[in-house]
Amino acid sequence: MIRDDILAGLPVRTAVPALERALESHGCAVLCAPPGTGKTTLVPLVLAGLVGTGRPVRRVVVAEPRRIAARAAARRMAWLLGERVGERVGFTVRGERAVGRATVVEVVTTGVLLQRLQRDQELAGVDVVILDECHERHLDADTAAAFLLDVRAALRPELRLVAASATTDAEGWARLLGDAPVVEARGVSYPVEVVWAPPGAPVRPPHGMRVDPALLAHVASVVRRALAERAGDVLCFLPGVAEIGRVAGQLTDTGAEVLQVHGRAPAAVQDAVLAGSRDSADSAVRRRVVLATAVAESSLTVPGVRIVVDAGLAREPRTDHARGLSALTTVRVSQAGAGQRAGRAGREAPGTVYRCWSEAEDSRLVRFPSPEIKVADLTAFALQAACWGDPTAEGLALLDPPPAGALAAGRSVLTAIGAVDGSGRATDRGTRMARLGLHPRLSRALLDGAAEVGARRAAEVVALLSEEPPREYGDDLAAAWRTARRGGDGYATRWRQEVRRLTTAVGGEVPGDPTPEPTSGHGREPEPAPASGARRGAVSDDGVAGLVVALAFPERVARARGGAAFLMVSGTGAEVAEGSGLRGAGWLAVAVADRPAHSASARVRLAAVIDEDTARAAAGRLRMAGEEVRWEDGDVVARRVERLGAVDLSVQPLKRPAPGLLRTALLDGLEREGLGLLRWTRDARALRDRLAFLHREAGAPWPEVSDAALLSRTGEWLEPELSRAVRRADLERIDAGQALRRLLPWASGDAARLDELAPERIEVPSGSRVRVEYGGPQPVLAVKLQELFGLSETPRVAGVPVLVHLLSPAGRPAAVTADLASFWRDGYRAVRAELRGRYPRHPWPEDPSAAVATRRTNNRR
């Protein structure tokens, strides 16, 4: 029996007429409805014609970002209709499906929706698609929205599309949907009191997956405080499973029932949390503390919750493209996320949110979470776009364009595994990969691994990689595999379900099941892995684990370099944990690794031991063999090498390197360490300064002699000396001045005027020939004052007056002038007064312009 009384009380019902009019007139709409208004449960039922009167029955697909939300939404709608899931309301998530012939409302994850769109672009039989919680900006949801807009534009203009969220960029989504109407629901909002509860002492900020234990201890203390100060159940938000487990361990003596909700939690636990207690506000009933990740932010109502404790942290994906590492990282929650979390306390009655940060910090939080397309690994997105027929994704309607570098990195991976061709178009193999519902790397490992070791065994390892095993399983993948086979925990149950799905997907037999039909219409065998023939029965479980991981992540194949240290073929260092059973292995295939902040090496979280043959086979495309001549550690190194990426397999000295390689190495050395490697005498430096002066003052044909200019013309001035050099010592013997003279403008005849335009020395009135220094912005002539008596005009070179440094008889600076006549007239008197008493044996005439220049002292009396 339909629960009309509850449906009538859902606030979103007032916005339904406007939503229906928007869909009728425009075909698309943005629905903004606060938490608890019923947008996830009432709206699909109304649009499907299952509640209300006079509406035709339509097929509605609701896309949720998470499996737990999809199952919960379907169960809630079925309960409102007085039915069981699988009748008129059903759901499909990866590895689980509850849909019947009468189903008209189907709740799916956005990943499932993408798979469906790739198989059937028209979505035949579907009338309305609702993208729920689109504010979370998951990559699958953004991609599905772009594909659906393509479908509406090209194939099915009658398909209705709703973007729904509690907190979102409504204007942005409206523009994306073609200036779609925005429909807002003004739900009944119960007041939520905010209590600021920052830690009493400083805590270290999160980095990577690490959260300061002091913060988690503080969160546990705030939960205790909330239980003492307020009535009702507590919903506590934490960033991940490990943090939930740590806080749960500190709440065992509270007297409350402590439940843990996250994507890995068993369905029974999730159901128990969503069912609620009989009356959690009643002190006679045992109170509950629900520790949850972000899965509880939206699409889920946890009955009985009156209190929210928010640790203020969230997890977002990050990709280090340079090192080939993808991982989640801990960040501060956004303002939108904090608002969503706080709203959980006021869904059923007035509530309280305890925020474990200060009010001052709150204003500095980012407004919305980072769109996943901006920060995530885009390999899977690139394959989806290629299969859709738009490899560059330029034609897709996306709120944020994919970063060019990340998209290029993803396409590079797809090309290497044969998923796309040279133009970026999806191959038949790539299409098959896209339909497996896995990351393309894992699809490659499953297809090629099945050909090598059999579908079942490959599927078992890939299932371990698609959902990382619990940390207590250890860091040895083969050991974790054996644990999962024996295990009776929630993870092992989900793992076995995924194994069955993947085994069937590649055409393998599941023990106890009939032989499956080929999937997706592909009857051909998977493309073989780059290894030496099928070896199904000859490989141990450890060998299978290593092979499959290496096929998925060939650039993470790593060779030991002593102790706990390894070097991946990508060039990234890696370390295994103290006491790990992986220590001592010669080679590893690394499945999961992260790089702590300010660390040069990655930490290995999950890996399998392999041998060199497996490493060579899996990472074969990264193998390089040949002669290598390069500048290294300050000299030329010549050797014959065989290498997997950055890992040396064999190295032998090369006695007679090719002249071209040798020359390139020497030039590289000059570029790295500078032209100072050559022999620069005083005369060579002076010649370079003179040429630089002439180039600056006169221009062509006088050459530029900066480092960059000289390095770009080595063939003109360093030959033949460079052709005879084989090592650093040979460069150090090259006379740079003699080589530099080759750049003088001999062809035009101007080279003969070098000493005229920029003389090395100038003769002064005393008869001395004094060196001119050209190294500064103006030529400098440093000469004793008495040697210039009688000279009224300042000497010039190339028309430029020199800067005269007048020296005392002892050779110390006495004055500087670029106008000698002015100095004799105005400055000399002061210098004479200061120096004549100190140097009485030298002449100090009153009129220096009429005196005779001299290098000598006065005659003795």
TADA-V959826 format. One line per field, one symbol per residue. psi: psi as a letter, one per 20 degrees, with the letter a starting at -180 (. if undefined). A space follows every 10 residues. Layout:
BEGIN
psi=???
END
This chain:
BEGIN
psi=ppmhhghhip hihhigghgh hghhhhiqqp ooprqjijhh ggghhghiki qaqjpqpqpp pppqiqghhg gggghggggh ikrqpidipa qprpjppnpa hjpiopprqh gggggghhhn hilpiphppo oqliiilqgh ggggggghhg ghhhgniipq ppoqrgorng gghgghjllq qppppmropq qoppopmqqh qqqpqqpcjp pphhghhggh hhgggghhhq qrqpoppqhr gghghghhhj jhkiiqooqp prhiqqhggg ghghhrrgni ipiippqqoo pqaihjhrip poqipipppo ijqrpqqqpn hhikpprqqp rqqrggghgg ghhhikhirq appoplrrhg hhiiqqgqqp phhhirpjgg ghgggghijm hijhjpoqhp qppgghhhgg hgghghjjhq ahiiqprhgh ggghjikrqh ghgghgghhh hgjqgggghg ghhhhhopqq hiiriohghh ghghhhqjrh ghghghghgg ghghhjjrpp piqqpqqqqk joirqqpqqm amrplgiipr hghggggggh hhmhijpqqq kpcjqrpqii ipqqqqqpjq iiqiqhqqop gpqroqpjph qqpphprqpr rhggghghkh ijpppapoor ppljrppprp qpqodippgq pqqohnqphg hggggghggh hgiriihroo rhhghggghg hgghhhhibq jpqpkrgggh hikhhhiiqj ghhiqirghh hiipohgghh iiiqmhhiii hijghghmqh qpprhiiqop pppjiaipqp ooqqgiijpi ohqpqqpkjp pqopopqrhj jqphqpqjnh ghghghhhgg gghhihhhmi iqpmqhnhii rpqqirrqqq .
END
